[in-house]
Amino acid sequence: MKNWRYFLLFCVSSCFIILSTSNIWAQCPMCRAAAESNLKEGGTFALGLNAGILYLAAVPYLLVGTLGFIWFRRYKKAQEGSN
């Protein structure tokens, strides 16, 4: 029962954070327009922006993958040790 309280608290706080950050959604079209106009003028701002987005997207996947691999290795060692 105690875990459900934490889960409910997490859900409510997540919803509050998502709903209170409505100004964030307005920035995507502005960045896109700035990147497109810079690219049309021969600038490289859009290429750097794309590289930054890929970097920011890759880091969480690498962290979760690394932690999952470490967990899997330890789980396999524990299974082999108990047999």
N, C-alpha and C positions, 0 to 999 in steps of 0.2 A: 504494500500500500504506500510505503514511503517513496518508492521509485516513481509512482504515478504523480505524486505531488511535484517532484522535480521536473518530470516531463511536461506537466501542465504549466509550470512556471516558465520553462524554456519556451514553450509554444506561445504563451501570452507575451513574453518579452520580445520574442522574435517578431511577432505580428506588430507590436508597438514600434519596434525599430524600423521595420519595413514601411509602415504607414507614415512615420514621422520624417522620412527622408524623401519626400516627393520632389524636392528640388534637384535631386541627383538625376532623375529621369530626363530633365530638360537639357542636360549637358550633351547627351549623345548626338542630337542633330547639329548642335553648334560645333562640336569637334569634327564631325563629318564634313560640314560645309567649309570649315577652315582648312581641313586637309585637302579637300577636292580643289579649292581655289588655289592653294599653294602648289599642288601638283600640276595644275594647268599652266601656272606661271613658270614651271621648270624647277620648282623647289623640291627638296628632299624631306620635308617635314612629314609627309604621309608615310614614307618608308620607315622613318624612325618611329612613328606612332604605331605602325603595324608590328615592328620588332618588339616594342614595349608591351603591346597587348599579348603577343605570343609568349614573351618572357613571364609576364604576370599570370598567364593561364597555365604555363608549364610547371611552375614551382609547386603549387599545391599537389598536382598529380605526382610529381617526383617524390615529394615528402610522404604522401600516403602510400605510394608504391614501395618506397624504402622501408617504412614502418611495417607494411604488410609482409614484405620479404623477411625482415628480421623476426617478426612474430611467427611466420611459417617455419623458418629454420629452427627456432626454439621449440616449437610444437612438435616438429619431427624428431628432434633430439630427445624430447621428453617421452615420446612414444617408443623410440628405440630403447631408451633406458629402462622403461617399465616392462618390456618383453623379456 
